[in-house]
């Protein structure tokens, strides 16, 4: 039931793969991946970066320098080019690209989140990691590059943080979170377990390890720290992640992690983000069938974080059902907000219900909705007995 477990494929593409020329954007390869994931019940996270010290050439479209964008040239260990981050042409084109992204992907249910990767090496908002010659952007430039993502109203944008402070993150993160409700990413969560803690309770956090599992077990991270039995517990609890890769990056490294940590994967797969369970319910004998009645129930959140939503108004509803679990009528519970169900806590809720009298009424069912406009519950409770349409009969 975790926010990200079993639901996500993250893809990162250099900007040049997403464009045909200085004209229409090419989305067919991205849409094909999204469709394949959706067919398997999975969501997709997207990230488009503009520079990589791991690859020769340039990650931005080949036509960008022709528009007058200044580039930084690297000659060793191979020839590579990076955009000058403060260049007005780069900022302009980056902004146009995010607008196109929003027009196509904002609010799409198949998309879990989109990484703001329009600055720095691998889009990690730093110019280290072997990137030579690239000058770090000043705060004014970073602000402009963050503002480009303000066009997204319904899909979470996640921005990398590069320190271990839960209260004083990088300036770009503090700005993005406070102004746009951005989520936090820490790409060395195993090294800095509090690297995304600034977003705790505010917006979703995304974890990525500093290296793959075999390397972390033998050589260690860039900070020379090695993987231990406490590594995942430390960063999962410290930064309350909604998403974690639970294996990195490709086979056979992923297979080694899975084979050695199956119980850990199941445990943290459930606890990522929220993990709701109906503890108990006091059902009125009248079922609210033609008469005002009081429903009382308790929800436990065993996840590490609260429910995170953007651009929608969540709610909890109760359905009046017949003996065959056919929904006869539905009512919204006033004053019940699932985003208030705190991690590690149990929340008792009381609400008045009343349906139009129906002679076929036999039971009540509870459902949690990411948007009140939805016809069926889509926030799953982890109880056994959940129906295929995600209603939980209160019997």
N, C-alpha and C positions, 0 to 999 in steps of 0.2 A: 504493500500500500504506500510505500515511500513515494515522494514527489517525483523522483527520477528513476527508481529502480525498474529495470526491464522495459523502460519506455523510450529510450533515447539512443540515437546515433548522432554523434557530433562530427561534422565535416568542416574542414578548414581548407579554403582555396585561395591561391594567390589571385589578386584582382584580374590579372591578364586572362585567366581561364574563363572569366565570366563575361567577357566583352568580345564582340566581333571586330569592332573598329570604333572610330570616333563617331558612333551612331547608335544603333539599337543594341540593347543588352542581350546577351545570350544566356538563357535560363534553362534550356532543355536538359543539360546534364544535371543541374541542381534539382529540377523538378522530377527527374527520373529517380533520383535517390530518395527524395521525399515520398514519392508515390510507393516505392518499394517498402520503405519503412512503415508507412501507413497501412499497407496491405497486411503487415505482420503485427499490427496493433502498437506500433512504436512511433514516438515523436522524433523530430530531428532538431538539432541545434546547428546554427550556421555561423561561420566566421570567415571573413575575407581579409587577408593581410596584404600589406604593401611592400614588405621587405623581409628577407631571410638571409642570414649569414651562412646558412647551410647549403645554399644552392647558387650556382653561377647565374649570370644574367640579371634580369630585373623582374620583379613580381608585379609591377604595374603595367598597364597596357603599353604596347610599343609606340602608340601614337602620342602618349603624354608628353615626352620631351619636345615633340613637334609643336605642341601648343605653347611652348615657352617655359615649361616646368624645369627648374634647375635640378640637376642630379648630382649625387656624390659618387665618385668613382673609387672602387676598391680593386687593387691589383693582385693582392695575395690573401689567402692561398689560391684563389681563383679570381677571375674578373667578374665583378658584380657592380650593380648600380642601385642606389637608393634615392628616393626623392628627398629633396631638401624640405624638411617638415614645415618650415615657415613660409615656403614659397606660395604666393597668392594663387597661382594656377593649381597647385596641388590641393590646397584647401578648398578652392572652388569645385574642382572635380570630385573630391572626396564627398563634399556636401551634396552634389548632384547625384552621386552614386547612392548615398543613403536615402535620398528621396525616392529613387527608383526601387530600392529595396523595400521601403515602407509601402509604396504603392502596390507592390506585389505580395508582400509577406505579412504586413502588420495585421494582427488579429486572426491569422490563419491558425486553426486548431491543431494542425499537424506540426507546428513549430513550437518548441519548448521555450527557446530564447535565442537571441542573436548576440554574438560577441562583438563589442566595439574594438575592432583590431586595425583601425586606420592610423595607428602611430607605433613606431618602434620595431625592433627586431621581433619577428614572428607575430607582430601585433600585440606584444606584451607590454607596451608603454615604457620601454627602456631601450637604450642603444648599446647595451652590453652584449655578452655572449658571443664575442668574436666579430662583431660588426665594427669595422675600422673606418674612420673618417667621418662618420655620421655625427652631426652635432645635435645634442639634446635640445628638444623644443623648450621654449620658455613657457611660462604659465599662460600668457596671452594666446599663444598658438594652440596649446592644449585645450584651452577653453573653447576656441573656435571649432576644433575637431570634435569636442564633446557636444557642442551645440548642434552639430550636424545631425545627431541622433535624436534630437528633440521632436522630430516628426513622427516618431513611433508613439502611439497612444494606447495600444492594446497588447503589444508584445514586449516582454521584458528585454531590455538591453543590459548586458553584463560587461563590466569594465575591469581590467586587471589591476590588482594592487601588488606592490613590490616591497612591503615591509611586514612586520609582525605585530603591529600595534592595533589593538581593538578600539582605541579612541582617537588616534592620530594617524590616519592612513595617508597615502600620497595625496597631494592637493587635488589631482585630477579625479580621484575617487570620491573625496569629500564633496567636491563640486557636483559630480554626476549623480551621486546618491541624493543630495539635498535638493537639487533643482529638478531632476528628472526621474527620481525613484529608481535609479539604476541598481542592478545587482552587483555583487563583488565576485571576482575570480582571483584565486591564488594558484599559480602554476607551479609552486613548490610547497604544496600543503604539507608534505611529509617533513620538510625542513622548518617551516614556520606555521605551526598549528593555529595561530591566531591571525593569520594573514587575511582572512575574509571576515573576521569577527565584527568589523565595523558595521556590517549589514545585518547583524543579528536582530531579528524582530522587525526589520525594516523592509528588506527585499531579499530575494533568493541568492544564495552563494553557490559558486561552482568550484570544484576542486580538481586539480590535476597534479600528478606527482612530478618530481624533478627529473626522474629517469624511470626506466622500466624496472620491474621487480627483480630480475636476476642481477642487474647492476647494483641496485640498492642493497641487495643482500651481500654482495661481494665487495665491490669497490666503494659503494656509498654515493651520496649525492655530491653536488658541487661544493657543499659545505662539509663534506667528508662524514656526514652522519649516515648511519646504516639503519635499515629496516628492522624493527623489533616487534614483538607482540603487542606493544602499547602504541605503536605509531598511528594506526587508524583510529583507535579510541581517542587519542589526544587531539587529532585535528578534526574529527567528526563532531566531538562534543565542544571543542574550543570555538570552532567557526560555524557550527550548526548548519552543515551543508545540506542543500536540497539536491545537489547533483555531485556524484563522484564517479570516476571512470571504473573503479572496481576491477582494474586490470589495465595494463599499459605496455606498449602501444599496440603491437601486433603479435601474431604467433611467431615463434613458440613462446615468447616471453609471457603473453597473456595466459597460455595454457599452463605454464609453470605456476603462476599465481593462483589460478583457479584450482588446480590439483592440490595445492598446499593449503588453501584457505577457503574451502567450500563452506564450512560452518560460518566463517566470518562474513562471507559474501551474503549468505542468507540473512544473517543477523543485521548487517548494515544496509542491505537492500531494503529491508522492511523499515528501518528507522530513518533512512534518508528523508529529509523534509518532514511532512506530517505522516502520522499513522493512527487513524481514528478507529475506535472500537466502541460500539454501544455497550455500556456496562450493565444497565438495567433500565426498565421503564415501568411506570405505574399507569396502566391503561384504564381509562374510565369505563365502567360497565356499560354506559350508554353509547360509547364510541363517538360521542358528539353527534350522533345520528338524529338530527332534528332538535337537538337541545344543546345549549352551551355547557361545555364540560372542560375540566382541567386535565391536561396531559403533563406528566412529569417524567423526565428521563435524564440519564447521565452519560456523557461522552468522555472517554479517556484518550489522550493523545500521547502515545508512546514514541512518537517521532522526535527528532532533535529540534524541529522548528515548527512554526505555525504555518497555516495554509497561506500561500502567497498568490495573489491574483492581481491583475492589472487590467483596467478598462472594463471591468464587469462588476455587477452587484450580486454577491452570492447570497444564498438564503437556504433555509431548511423548510421542507414542506412535509405534510402528513397526507397520506392517501387513505380514503375509505375504500375497502375492497370487499368483494364477495368471497365465498368459500373457495373459489377457484383462482384466487389472486388476480381477478380482473379489477382494474381501477374503475371505481364508480364516480369518485369526485376527489379533488385535491384542494388543499388550503395551505397558504403560507403561514408559518409560525411567526407572529409579531415579536420583535425584540430578541430573536435568536440569531446570532452572527457567528458562523463557523470559523471566521478568521480570528476570533477571540479565544478559541480553544487552545490553551497554552501547552507548550511542550512539557512533558513530565507531570502533567496535572490532570485532574478529573473535574469536569465542569457539569454541574447540575442545572438543568433548564426547566422552566415551567412556562406553559403557554395555554391560553384558552383556545378551544377549537369548537366549531359547529358546522355541520353539513346540512344540506337539505335532506329531509327524511327520505330514506330509501329502504324498501322492504327486503332487499337482497344483501344489506350490509352485514358483514360477518367479522371483520377485523380491521385494524389500522396498520399502516406501514410507514416507515420513516425514510426520507430521502434527503440528500445533501446536494445542492446545485451550485455550480460555479457561476451561473447566471440565472436569475429568476425567470428569464425568458425561455430557458430550456424546457422541453417537454418531459424529459426523463432525468432522473438523478445521474450525475456524471462524476461526483466526488464519492469514491467507494468507501464504505465502511468495511472493516476487515472481519466482520462476524460471519460465521457459518450460517447457512440458510438464506444468504443474500440471493435475491432473484436475478434472473438474467438481465432485467431492466434496471438493476441496482437498488430497487426498493428492499428494505429490511422489514419483513412482517413483525409486528409487535404481538407475539403470542406467548 
